[in-house]
Amino acid sequence: MKEPILLIMAAGMGSRYGGLKQMDPVGPQGEVILDYSIYDAKRAGFKRVIFLIKHEIEEDFKRLVGSRIEPHMDVTYAFQQLDKIPAPFTVPADRQKPWGTGHAVLCCREYIDAPFLVINADDYYGVSAFKTAYDALTHLEDDDKHRYMMVGYRIGNTLTENGHVARGVCTMDEKGFLQTICERTHIISTSDGPLFTEDNQHYEKLSEDTLVSMNMFGFTPSMADSLAEGFPAFLEKAMDENPLKAEYFLPSVVESMLRNDAATVQVLPSQDRWYGVTYQADKPQVMAALRKMTEDGLYPCPMWQ
């Protein structure tokens, strides 16, 4: 089996941060969260990385990120552009929003020739999560079904005290295989534990041990083919119903495959603490946590030597 691939979705970084120049440093030597993910992936065993970006940020991204990583990893750049859609479809005149995470992976199809792990560029996933994922990917292989995996996080390890978050709440069968992902868009952390609401008035409790998806999926190359097969039907519906904002979501495609009994997704629990800057007030906490990890010897300083 070929070496597993790390696929990092970074095409939204320009719009999200107002340009790569404004990527927030969070580490003691100015590292960004992406540095920690790649470092953790490398020591877990990953040797290959695909950066999914946009042409508009290519120059800045290669200078600020790629130049540091290329000496340490086999780096490929792929591009997610609005006009990268099949004929006869054309981009609606006022469309600015990307086509979603499913389209992002599809844009990397020509480079995917081995099991691959998909992650977000701006999430800190933790050391053991990458080790768990890499070990699983080295044994991932389709048979009569597509065989995929996902690293799941305890919801209590993914919340912020500074506002609400959206999380994909997972249900599994008795063997730990994913059954559903239910997107809860308003989850808050309280002294009584995590609570969620659908109407901003009535709250329901979630167990601290509830597993949620943080978009850390592992797939065989067949996923890229499945995304290509389903994309035209998505576009046809999107052009009629929501041409400016409809998105081809990766979890939605996974759920469809589960409903059709075409795939299985093994959920591998992680005890790692997730970190991200959902709100500006989150940044000091993230910086303090990463500084302590560095002081405790979990990361070298400087990181890339």
Phi and psi restraints in degrees (value plus and minus 20) as a CYANA .aco file:
   2 LYS   PHI     -90.0   -50.0
   2 LYS   PSI     139.2   179.2
   3 GLU   PHI     -79.5   -39.5
   3 GLU   PSI     112.3   152.3
   4 PRO   PHI     -78.2   -38.2
   4 PRO   PSI     132.7   172.7
   5 ILE   PHI    -131.4   -91.4
   5 ILE   PSI     120.1   160.1
   6 LEU   PHI    -118.8   -78.8
   6 LEU   PSI     100.8   140.8
   7 LEU   PHI    -131.0   -91.0
   7 LEU   PSI      96.3   136.3
   8 ILE   PHI    -127.9   -87.9
   8 ILE   PSI      99.2   139.2
   9 MET   PHI    -104.1   -64.1
   9 MET   PSI      84.4   124.4
  10 ALA   PHI    -145.3  -105.3
  10 ALA   PSI      -7.0    33.0
  11 ALA   PHI     -87.6   -47.6
  11 ALA   PSI     -44.4    -4.4
  12 GLY   PHI    -107.0   -67.0
  12 GLY   PSI     -20.3    19.7
  13 MET   PHI     -84.1   -44.1
  13 MET   PSI     -57.7   -17.7
  14 GLY   PHI     -81.8   -41.8
  14 GLY   PSI     -67.3   -27.3
  15 SER   PHI     -93.2   -53.2
  15 SER   PSI     -55.5   -15.5
  16 ARG   PHI     -90.4   -50.4
  16 ARG   PSI     -57.5   -17.5
  17 TYR   PHI    -124.6   -84.6
  17 TYR   PSI     -19.6    20.4
  18 GLY   PHI      53.5    93.5
  18 GLY   PSI       7.3    47.3
  19 GLY   PHI      93.2   133.2
  19 GLY   PSI     127.6   167.6
  20 LEU   PHI     -83.0   -43.0
  20 LEU   PSI     -44.1    -4.1
  21 LYS   PHI     -81.4   -41.4
  21 LYS   PSI     -41.8    -1.8
  22 GLN   PHI    -122.5   -82.5
  22 GLN   PSI      -4.7    35.3
  23 MET   PHI     -80.3   -40.3
  23 MET   PSI     106.7   146.7
  24 ASP   PHI     -95.8   -55.8
  24 ASP   PSI     101.7   141.7
  25 PRO   PHI     -92.2   -52.2
  25 PRO   PSI     117.1   157.1
  26 VAL   PHI    -145.9  -105.9
  26 VAL   PSI     -34.9     5.1
  27 GLY   PHI    -111.4   -71.4
  27 GLY   PSI     147.0   187.0
  28 PRO   PHI     -83.9   -43.9
  28 PRO   PSI     -42.8    -2.8
  29 GLN   PHI    -133.0   -93.0
  29 GLN   PSI       7.0    47.0
  30 GLY   PHI      63.5   103.5
  30 GLY   PSI      -6.4    33.6
  31 GLU   PHI     -85.0   -45.0
  31 GLU   PSI     129.7   169.7
  32 VAL   PHI    -122.7   -82.7
  32 VAL   PSI     146.0   186.0
  33 ILE   PHI     -76.0   -36.0
  33 ILE   PSI     -55.0   -15.0
  34 LEU   PHI     -77.8   -37.8
  34 LEU   PSI     -55.4   -15.4
  35 ASP   PHI     -78.9   -38.9
  35 ASP   PSI     -62.8   -22.8
  36 TYR   PHI     -87.6   -47.6
  36 TYR   PSI     -59.7   -19.7
  37 SER   PHI     -82.8   -42.8
  37 SER   PSI     -64.8   -24.8
  38 ILE   PHI     -89.0   -49.0
  38 ILE   PSI     -59.3   -19.3
  39 TYR   PHI     -82.8   -42.8
  39 TYR   PSI     -64.9   -24.9
  40 ASP   PHI     -84.5   -44.5
  40 ASP   PSI     -59.2   -19.2
  41 ALA   PHI     -85.4   -45.4
  41 ALA   PSI     -61.2   -21.2
  42 LYS   PHI     -83.1   -43.1
  42 LYS   PSI     -64.7   -24.7
  43 ARG   PHI     -96.6   -56.6
  43 ARG   PSI     -34.7     5.3
  44 ALA   PHI     -96.8   -56.8
  44 ALA   PSI     -39.5     0.5
  45 GLY   PHI     111.5   151.5
  45 GLY   PSI     -33.6     6.4
  46 PHE   PHI     -84.8   -44.8
  46 PHE   PSI     116.8   156.8
  47 LYS   PHI    -139.8   -99.8
  47 LYS   PSI     -35.2     4.8
  48 ARG   PHI    -140.9  -100.9
  48 ARG   PSI     117.5   157.5
  49 VAL   PHI    -157.0  -117.0
  49 VAL   PSI     116.1   156.1
  50 ILE   PHI    -129.0   -89.0
  50 ILE   PSI     102.0   142.0
  51 PHE   PHI    -114.2   -74.2
  51 PHE   PSI      97.9   137.9
  52 LEU   PHI    -115.2   -75.2
  52 LEU   PSI      89.7   129.7
  53 ILE   PHI    -151.0  -111.0
  53 ILE   PSI    -191.9  -151.9
  54 LYS   PHI    -134.2   -94.2
  54 LYS   PSI     133.2   173.2
  55 HIS   PHI     -79.9   -39.9
  55 HIS   PSI     -50.7   -10.7
  56 GLU   PHI     -83.3   -43.3
  56 GLU   PSI     -46.0    -6.0
  57 ILE   PHI    -131.2   -91.2
  57 ILE   PSI     -13.1    26.9
  58 GLU   PHI     -76.1   -36.1
  58 GLU   PSI     -68.8   -28.8
  59 GLU   PHI     -82.0   -42.0
  59 GLU   PSI     -69.1   -29.1
  60 ASP   PHI     -84.8   -44.8
  60 ASP   PSI     -61.3   -21.3
  61 PHE   PHI     -84.5   -44.5
  61 PHE   PSI     -64.9   -24.9
  62 LYS   PHI     -84.8   -44.8
  62 LYS   PSI     -55.5   -15.5
  63 ARG   PHI     -93.1   -53.1
  63 ARG   PSI     -64.5   -24.5
  64 LEU   PHI    -107.4   -67.4
  64 LEU   PSI     -48.2    -8.2
  65 VAL   PHI    -137.7   -97.7
  65 VAL   PSI     -77.1   -37.1
  66 GLY   PHI     -76.7   -36.7
  66 GLY   PSI     -60.2   -20.2
  67 SER   PHI     -82.7   -42.7
  67 SER   PSI     -48.7    -8.7
  68 ARG   PHI     -99.8   -59.8
  68 ARG   PSI     -52.9   -12.9
  69 ILE   PHI    -110.0   -70.0
  69 ILE   PSI     -51.6   -11.6
  70 GLU   PHI     -76.0   -36.0
  70 GLU   PSI     -54.2   -14.2
  71 PRO   PHI     -89.0   -49.0
  71 PRO   PSI     -33.6     6.4
  72 HIS   PHI    -134.8   -94.8
  72 HIS   PSI     -38.2     1.8
  73 MET   PHI    -157.8  -117.8
  73 MET   PSI     138.1   178.1
  74 ASP   PHI    -100.9   -60.9
  74 ASP   PSI      86.7   126.7
  75 VAL   PHI    -124.5   -84.5
  75 VAL   PSI     113.3   153.3
  76 THR   PHI    -145.4  -105.4
  76 THR   PSI     122.7   162.7
  77 TYR   PHI    -131.1   -91.1
  77 TYR   PSI     109.4   149.4
  78 ALA   PHI    -142.6  -102.6
  78 ALA   PSI     140.9   180.9
  79 PHE   PHI    -150.1  -110.1
  79 PHE   PSI     110.2   150.2
  80 GLN   PHI    -123.0   -83.0
  80 GLN   PSI      91.0   131.0
  81 GLN   PHI    -143.2  -103.2
  81 GLN   PSI     128.3   168.3
  82 LEU   PHI     -77.8   -37.8
  82 LEU   PSI     -55.9   -15.9
  83 ASP   PHI    -105.0   -65.0
  83 ASP   PSI     -13.7    26.3
  84 LYS   PHI    -106.5   -66.5
  84 LYS   PSI      48.2    88.2
  85 ILE   PHI    -153.5  -113.5
  85 ILE   PSI     133.7   173.7
  86 PRO   PHI     -94.9   -54.9
  86 PRO   PSI     131.8   171.8
  87 ALA   PHI     -87.3   -47.3
  87 ALA   PSI     129.3   169.3
  88 PRO   PHI    -113.4   -73.4
  88 PRO   PSI      -5.7    34.3
  89 PHE   PHI     -92.8   -52.8
  89 PHE   PSI     126.6   166.6
  90 THR   PHI    -150.1  -110.1
  90 THR   PSI     136.1   176.1
  91 VAL   PHI     -93.4   -53.4
  91 VAL   PSI     107.9   147.9
  92 PRO   PHI     -75.5   -35.5
  92 PRO   PSI     124.5   164.5
  93 ALA   PHI     -74.6   -34.6
  93 ALA   PSI     -59.5   -19.5
  94 ASP   PHI    -120.5   -80.5
  94 ASP   PSI     -10.3    29.7
  95 ARG   PHI     -92.6   -52.6
  95 ARG   PSI     107.7   147.7
  96 GLN   PHI    -143.7  -103.7
  96 GLN   PSI     -46.6    -6.6
  97 LYS   PHI     -89.9   -49.9
  97 LYS   PSI     116.7   156.7
  98 PRO   PHI     -81.0   -41.0
  98 PRO   PSI     144.4   184.4
  99 TRP   PHI    -103.6   -63.6
  99 TRP   PSI     -14.0    26.0
 100 GLY   PHI      82.6   122.6
 100 GLY   PSI     154.7   194.7
 101 THR   PHI     -88.7   -48.7
 101 THR   PSI     -51.2   -11.2
 102 GLY   PHI     -85.2   -45.2
 102 GLY   PSI     -62.4   -22.4
 103 HIS   PHI     -85.4   -45.4
 103 HIS   PSI     -55.4   -15.4
 104 ALA   PHI     -78.9   -38.9
 104 ALA   PSI     -68.6   -28.6
 105 VAL   PHI     -84.7   -44.7
 105 VAL   PSI     -59.8   -19.8
 106 LEU   PHI     -79.7   -39.7
 106 LEU   PSI     -53.6   -13.6
 107 CYS   PHI     -87.0   -47.0
 107 CYS   PSI     -34.1     5.9
 108 CYS   PHI    -119.8   -79.8
 108 CYS   PSI     -15.2    24.8
 109 ARG   PHI     -73.1   -33.1
 109 ARG   PSI     -62.5   -22.5
 110 GLU   PHI     -86.4   -46.4
 110 GLU   PSI     -36.3     3.7
 111 TYR   PHI    -123.5   -83.5
 111 TYR   PSI     -24.3    15.7
 112 ILE   PHI    -112.5   -72.5
 112 ILE   PSI      85.7   125.7
 113 ASP   PHI    -149.7  -109.7
 113 ASP   PSI      -1.2    38.8
 114 ALA   PHI    -178.5  -138.5
 114 ALA   PSI     146.2   186.2
 115 PRO   PHI     -75.2   -35.2
 115 PRO   PSI     123.3   163.3
 116 PHE   PHI    -160.1  -120.1
 116 PHE   PSI     131.5   171.5
 117 LEU   PHI    -130.2   -90.2
 117 LEU   PSI     108.6   148.6
 118 VAL   PHI    -123.1   -83.1
 118 VAL   PSI     110.4   150.4
 119 ILE   PHI    -158.7  -118.7
 119 ILE   PSI     142.2   182.2
 120 ASN   PHI    -103.8   -63.8
 120 ASN   PSI     130.7   170.7
 121 ALA   PHI     -95.0   -55.0
 121 ALA   PSI     -42.7    -2.7
 122 ASP   PHI    -132.5   -92.5
 122 ASP   PSI       2.9    42.9
 123 ASP   PHI    -136.6   -96.6
 123 ASP   PSI     117.9   157.9
 124 TYR   PHI    -114.3   -74.3
 124 TYR   PSI     100.2   140.2
 125 TYR   PHI    -120.7   -80.7
 125 TYR   PSI     -48.2    -8.2
 126 GLY   PHI      84.1   124.1
 126 GLY   PSI     136.0   176.0
 127 VAL   PHI     -83.7   -43.7
 127 VAL   PSI     -72.1   -32.1
 128 SER   PHI     -89.8   -49.8
 128 SER   PSI     -46.8    -6.8
 129 ALA   PHI     -81.2   -41.2
 129 ALA   PSI     -62.1   -22.1
 130 PHE   PHI     -90.3   -50.3
 130 PHE   PSI     -56.9   -16.9
 131 LYS   PHI     -84.6   -44.6
 131 LYS   PSI     -64.3   -24.3
 132 THR   PHI     -79.2   -39.2
 132 THR   PSI     -65.6   -25.6
 133 ALA   PHI     -86.0   -46.0
 133 ALA   PSI     -65.1   -25.1
 134 TYR   PHI     -82.0   -42.0
 134 TYR   PSI     -66.1   -26.1
 135 ASP   PHI     -80.6   -40.6
 135 ASP   PSI     -58.9   -18.9
 136 ALA   PHI     -88.5   -48.5
 136 ALA   PSI     -60.3   -20.3
 137 LEU   PHI     -84.8   -44.8
 137 LEU   PSI     -51.6   -11.6
 138 THR   PHI     -88.6   -48.6
 138 THR   PSI     -32.3     7.7
 139 HIS   PHI    -137.3   -97.3
 139 HIS   PSI     -15.0    25.0
 140 LEU   PHI    -100.0   -60.0
 140 LEU   PSI     105.8   145.8
 141 GLU   PHI    -176.1  -136.1
 141 GLU   PSI     115.1   155.1
 142 ASP   PHI     -92.3   -52.3
 142 ASP   PSI     132.9   172.9
 143 ASP   PHI    -154.2  -114.2
 143 ASP   PSI    -134.6   -94.6
 144 ASP   PHI     -95.4   -55.4
 144 ASP   PSI     -30.5     9.5
 145 LYS   PHI    -155.0  -115.0
 145 LYS   PSI     146.4   186.4
 146 HIS   PHI     -95.9   -55.9
 146 HIS   PSI     110.5   150.5
 147 ARG   PHI    -132.5   -92.5
 147 ARG   PSI      89.7   129.7
 148 TYR   PHI    -140.4  -100.4
 148 TYR   PSI     155.1   195.1
 149 MET   PHI    -166.6  -126.6
 149 MET   PSI     144.2   184.2
 150 MET   PHI    -168.7  -128.7
 150 MET   PSI     117.9   157.9
 151 VAL   PHI    -107.9   -67.9
 151 VAL   PSI     103.5   143.5
 152 GLY   PHI    -125.8   -85.8
 152 GLY   PSI     125.4   165.4
 153 TYR   PHI    -135.7   -95.7
 153 TYR   PSI     121.4   161.4
 154 ARG   PHI     -81.2   -41.2
 154 ARG   PSI     109.5   149.5
 155 ILE   PHI     -78.9   -38.9
 155 ILE   PSI     -52.6   -12.6
 156 GLY   PHI     -82.8   -42.8
 156 GLY   PSI     -39.7     0.3
 157 ASN   PHI    -113.1   -73.1
 157 ASN   PSI     -13.1    26.9
 158 THR   PHI    -146.4  -106.4
 158 THR   PSI     -12.6    27.4
 159 LEU   PHI    -119.5   -79.5
 159 LEU   PSI     141.2   181.2
 160 THR   PHI    -137.2   -97.2
 160 THR   PSI     131.2   171.2
 161 GLU   PHI    -106.8   -66.8
 161 GLU   PSI     -20.3    19.7
 162 ASN   PHI    -123.4   -83.4
 162 ASN   PSI     -10.7    29.3
 163 GLY   PHI     137.8   177.8
 163 GLY   PSI    -191.4  -151.4
 164 HIS   PHI    -112.5   -72.5
 164 HIS   PSI     139.6   179.6
 165 VAL   PHI    -154.1  -114.1
 165 VAL   PSI     144.5   184.5
 166 ALA   PHI    -127.5   -87.5
 166 ALA   PSI     115.1   155.1
 167 ARG   PHI    -161.1  -121.1
 167 ARG   PSI     127.5   167.5
 168 GLY   PHI    -108.1   -68.1
 168 GLY   PSI      83.6   123.6
 169 VAL   PHI    -100.2   -60.2
 169 VAL   PSI     106.1   146.1
 170 CYS   PHI    -121.9   -81.9
 170 CYS   PSI     125.2   165.2
 171 THR   PHI    -140.6  -100.6
 171 THR   PSI     119.4   159.4
 172 MET   PHI    -144.9  -104.9
 172 MET   PSI     141.6   181.6
 173 ASP   PHI    -104.9   -64.9
 173 ASP   PSI    -196.4  -156.4
 174 GLU   PHI     -87.5   -47.5
 174 GLU   PSI     -35.5     4.5
 175 LYS   PHI    -117.7   -77.7
 175 LYS   PSI     -17.5    22.5
 176 GLY   PHI      67.1   107.1
 176 GLY   PSI      -1.3    38.7
 177 PHE   PHI    -117.2   -77.2
 177 PHE   PSI     119.9   159.9
 178 LEU   PHI     -83.3   -43.3
 178 LEU   PSI     114.6   154.6
 179 GLN   PHI    -128.1   -88.1
 179 GLN   PSI     -68.6   -28.6
 180 THR   PHI    -164.7  -124.7
 180 THR   PSI     136.0   176.0
 181 ILE   PHI    -143.2  -103.2
 181 ILE   PSI      95.3   135.3
 182 CYS   PHI    -126.1   -86.1
 182 CYS   PSI      95.1   135.1
 183 GLU   PHI     -95.4   -55.4
 183 GLU   PSI      93.8   133.8
 184 ARG   PHI    -123.3   -83.3
 184 ARG   PSI      96.1   136.1
 185 THR   PHI    -111.7   -71.7
 185 THR   PSI     -25.8    14.2
 186 HIS   PHI    -161.1  -121.1
 186 HIS   PSI      66.9   106.9
 187 ILE   PHI    -135.7   -95.7
 187 ILE   PSI     114.4   154.4
 188 ILE   PHI    -144.6  -104.6
 188 ILE   PSI     135.8   175.8
 189 SER   PHI    -117.4   -77.4
 189 SER   PSI     109.2   149.2
 190 THR   PHI    -154.5  -114.5
 190 THR   PSI     151.7   191.7
 191 SER   PHI     -85.7   -45.7
 191 SER   PSI     -38.6     1.4
 192 ASP   PHI    -114.2   -74.2
 192 ASP   PSI     -14.9    25.1
 193 GLY   PHI      84.5   124.5
 193 GLY   PSI    -196.6  -156.6
 194 PRO   PHI     -88.7   -48.7
 194 PRO   PSI     117.8   157.8
 195 LEU   PHI    -149.2  -109.2
 195 LEU   PSI     126.9   166.9
 196 PHE   PHI    -150.5  -110.5
 196 PHE   PSI     136.0   176.0
 197 THR   PHI    -158.2  -118.2
 197 THR   PSI     130.0   170.0
 198 GLU   PHI    -125.6   -85.6
 198 GLU   PSI     -37.3     2.7
 199 ASP   PHI    -147.9  -107.9
 199 ASP   PSI     -11.1    28.9
 200 ASN   PHI      44.4    84.4
 200 ASN   PSI      -3.6    36.4
 201 GLN   PHI    -149.0  -109.0
 201 GLN   PSI     -68.3   -28.3
 202 HIS   PHI    -123.9   -83.9
 202 HIS   PSI     105.2   145.2
 203 TYR   PHI    -129.2   -89.2
 203 TYR   PSI     123.6   163.6
 204 GLU   PHI    -142.1  -102.1
 204 GLU   PSI     130.0   170.0
 205 LYS   PHI    -108.7   -68.7
 205 LYS   PSI     126.5   166.5
 206 LEU   PHI    -141.3  -101.3
 206 LEU   PSI     123.5   163.5
 207 SER   PHI     -88.6   -48.6
 207 SER   PSI     124.4   164.4
 208 GLU   PHI     -78.2   -38.2
 208 GLU   PSI     -45.9    -5.9
 209 ASP   PHI    -110.7   -70.7
 209 ASP   PSI     -19.4    20.6
 210 THR   PHI     -76.5   -36.5
 210 THR   PSI     111.2   151.2
 211 LEU   PHI    -107.5   -67.5
 211 LEU   PSI     115.8   155.8
 212 VAL   PHI    -147.0  -107.0
 212 VAL   PSI     136.9   176.9
 213 SER   PHI    -108.2   -68.2
 213 SER   PSI     112.9   152.9
 214 MET   PHI    -134.2   -94.2
 214 MET   PSI      10.0    50.0
 215 ASN   PHI      39.3    79.3
 215 ASN   PSI      26.6    66.6
 216 MET   PHI    -137.9   -97.9
 216 MET   PSI      61.6   101.6
 217 PHE   PHI    -124.5   -84.5
 217 PHE   PSI     125.2   165.2
 218 GLY   PHI    -136.9   -96.9
 218 GLY   PSI     111.0   151.0
 219 PHE   PHI    -151.9  -111.9
 219 PHE   PSI     137.0   177.0
 220 THR   PHI    -103.5   -63.5
 220 THR   PSI     146.8   186.8
 221 PRO   PHI     -78.4   -38.4
 221 PRO   PSI     -39.5     0.5
 222 SER   PHI     -80.5   -40.5
 222 SER   PSI     -44.1    -4.1
 223 MET   PHI     -81.4   -41.4
 223 MET   PSI     -59.5   -19.5
 224 ALA   PHI     -82.2   -42.2
 224 ALA   PSI     -57.9   -17.9
 225 ASP   PHI     -88.1   -48.1
 225 ASP   PSI     -60.8   -20.8
 226 SER   PHI     -84.6   -44.6
 226 SER   PSI     -59.1   -19.1
 227 LEU   PHI     -83.5   -43.5
 227 LEU   PSI     -60.0   -20.0
 228 ALA   PHI     -85.2   -45.2
 228 ALA   PSI     -58.5   -18.5
 229 GLU   PHI     -87.6   -47.6
 229 GLU   PSI     -56.2   -16.2
 230 GLY   PHI    -108.2   -68.2
 230 GLY   PSI     -34.0     6.0
 231 PHE   PHI     -85.2   -45.2
 231 PHE   PSI     -63.2   -23.2
 232 PRO   PHI     -79.2   -39.2
 232 PRO   PSI     -61.1   -21.1
 233 ALA   PHI     -84.3   -44.3
 233 ALA   PSI     -59.1   -19.1
 234 PHE   PHI     -80.8   -40.8
 234 PHE   PSI     -66.9   -26.9
 235 LEU   PHI     -83.0   -43.0
 235 LEU   PSI     -61.1   -21.1
 236 GLU   PHI     -79.7   -39.7
 236 GLU   PSI     -64.0   -24.0
 237 LYS   PHI     -89.7   -49.7
 237 LYS   PSI     -61.7   -21.7
 238 ALA   PHI     -82.5   -42.5
 238 ALA   PSI     -60.9   -20.9
 239 MET   PHI     -83.7   -43.7
 239 MET   PSI     -49.4    -9.4
 240 ASP   PHI    -103.7   -63.7
 240 ASP   PSI     -61.2   -21.2
 241 GLU   PHI    -119.7   -79.7
 241 GLU   PSI     -57.1   -17.1
 242 ASN   PHI    -176.3  -136.3
 242 ASN   PSI      46.5    86.5
 243 PRO   PHI     -84.1   -44.1
 243 PRO   PSI     -42.5    -2.5
 244 LEU   PHI    -113.2   -73.2
 244 LEU   PSI     -42.2    -2.2
 245 LYS   PHI    -151.3  -111.3
 245 LYS   PSI     -29.2    10.8
 246 ALA   PHI     -79.4   -39.4
 246 ALA   PSI     118.9   158.9
 247 GLU   PHI    -148.0  -108.0
 247 GLU   PSI     124.1   164.1
 248 TYR   PHI    -111.8   -71.8
 248 TYR   PSI      71.9   111.9
 249 PHE   PHI    -104.6   -64.6
 249 PHE   PSI     114.1   154.1
 250 LEU   PHI     -79.1   -39.1
 250 LEU   PSI     -68.5   -28.5
 251 PRO   PHI     -79.4   -39.4
 251 PRO   PSI     -53.1   -13.1
 252 SER   PHI     -85.9   -45.9
 252 SER   PSI     -59.1   -19.1
 253 VAL   PHI     -86.2   -46.2
 253 VAL   PSI     -61.3   -21.3
 254 VAL   PHI     -80.7   -40.7
 254 VAL   PSI     -66.4   -26.4
 255 GLU   PHI     -81.7   -41.7
 255 GLU   PSI     -58.4   -18.4
 256 SER   PHI     -82.3   -42.3
 256 SER   PSI     -61.1   -21.1
 257 MET   PHI     -86.1   -46.1
 257 MET   PSI     -56.3   -16.3
 258 LEU   PHI     -86.2   -46.2
 258 LEU   PSI     -62.9   -22.9
 259 ARG   PHI     -81.9   -41.9
 259 ARG   PSI     -54.7   -14.7
 260 ASN   PHI    -107.9   -67.9
 260 ASN   PSI     -13.3    26.7
 261 ASP   PHI      36.0    76.0
 261 ASP   PSI      14.9    54.9
 262 ALA   PHI    -118.4   -78.4
 262 ALA   PSI     -31.2     8.8
 263 ALA   PHI    -170.3  -130.3
 263 ALA   PSI     140.7   180.7
 264 THR   PHI    -145.4  -105.4
 264 THR   PSI     129.5   169.5
 265 VAL   PHI    -149.8  -109.8
 265 VAL   PSI      90.1   130.1
 266 GLN   PHI     -99.4   -59.4
 266 GLN   PSI     107.4   147.4
 267 VAL   PHI    -114.9   -74.9
 267 VAL   PSI      99.9   139.9
 268 LEU   PHI    -127.6   -87.6
 268 LEU   PSI      89.2   129.2
 269 PRO   PHI     -87.5   -47.5
 269 PRO   PSI     122.1   162.1
 270 SER   PHI    -138.6   -98.6
 270 SER   PSI     120.2   160.2
 271 GLN   PHI    -115.2   -75.2
 271 GLN   PSI     -16.9    23.1
 272 ASP   PHI     -86.3   -46.3
 272 ASP   PSI     133.7   173.7
 273 ARG   PHI    -111.3   -71.3
 273 ARG   PSI     104.9   144.9
 274 TRP   PHI    -101.0   -61.0
 274 TRP   PSI     123.8   163.8
 275 TYR   PHI    -152.6  -112.6
 275 TYR   PSI     123.4   163.4
 276 GLY   PHI    -184.6  -144.6
 276 GLY   PSI     139.7   179.7
 277 VAL   PHI    -121.7   -81.7
 277 VAL   PSI      57.9    97.9
 278 THR   PHI     -90.0   -50.0
 278 THR   PSI     -59.8   -19.8
 279 TYR   PHI    -144.4  -104.4
 279 TYR   PSI     133.3   173.3
 280 GLN   PHI     -78.0   -38.0
 280 GLN   PSI     -52.1   -12.1
 281 ALA   PHI     -88.8   -48.8
 281 ALA   PSI     -33.1     6.9
 282 ASP   PHI     -95.5   -55.5
 282 ASP   PSI     -43.3    -3.3
 283 LYS   PHI     -78.6   -38.6
 283 LYS   PSI     -66.1   -26.1
 284 PRO   PHI     -78.9   -38.9
 284 PRO   PSI     -58.4   -18.4
 285 GLN   PHI     -86.4   -46.4
 285 GLN   PSI     -61.6   -21.6
 286 VAL   PHI     -84.3   -44.3
 286 VAL   PSI     -64.3   -24.3
 287 MET   PHI     -82.8   -42.8
 287 MET   PSI     -62.1   -22.1
 288 ALA   PHI     -84.5   -44.5
 288 ALA   PSI     -60.9   -20.9
 289 ALA   PHI     -85.1   -45.1
 289 ALA   PSI     -63.9   -23.9
 290 LEU   PHI     -90.5   -50.5
 290 LEU   PSI     -54.5   -14.5
 291 ARG   PHI     -83.8   -43.8
 291 ARG   PSI     -61.6   -21.6
 292 LYS   PHI     -86.4   -46.4
 292 LYS   PSI     -60.0   -20.0
 293 MET   PHI     -80.6   -40.6
 293 MET   PSI     -59.0   -19.0
 294 THR   PHI     -87.4   -47.4
 294 THR   PSI     -64.4   -24.4
 295 GLU   PHI     -83.1   -43.1
 295 GLU   PSI     -51.7   -11.7
 296 ASP   PHI    -101.7   -61.7
 296 ASP   PSI     -20.8    19.2
 297 GLY   PHI      69.0   109.0
 297 GLY   PSI     -11.5    28.5
 298 LEU   PHI     -92.6   -52.6
 298 LEU   PSI     -48.9    -8.9
 299 TYR   PHI    -152.1  -112.1
 299 TYR   PSI     122.7   162.7
 300 PRO   PHI     -96.1   -56.1
 300 PRO   PSI     141.3   181.3
 301 CYS   PHI    -159.4  -119.4
 301 CYS   PSI      90.9   130.9
 302 PRO   PHI     -93.2   -53.2
 302 PRO   PSI     139.0   179.0
 303 MET   PHI     -93.0   -53.0
 303 MET   PSI     -68.5   -28.5
 304 TRP   PHI    -123.0   -83.0
 304 TRP   PSI      95.5   135.5
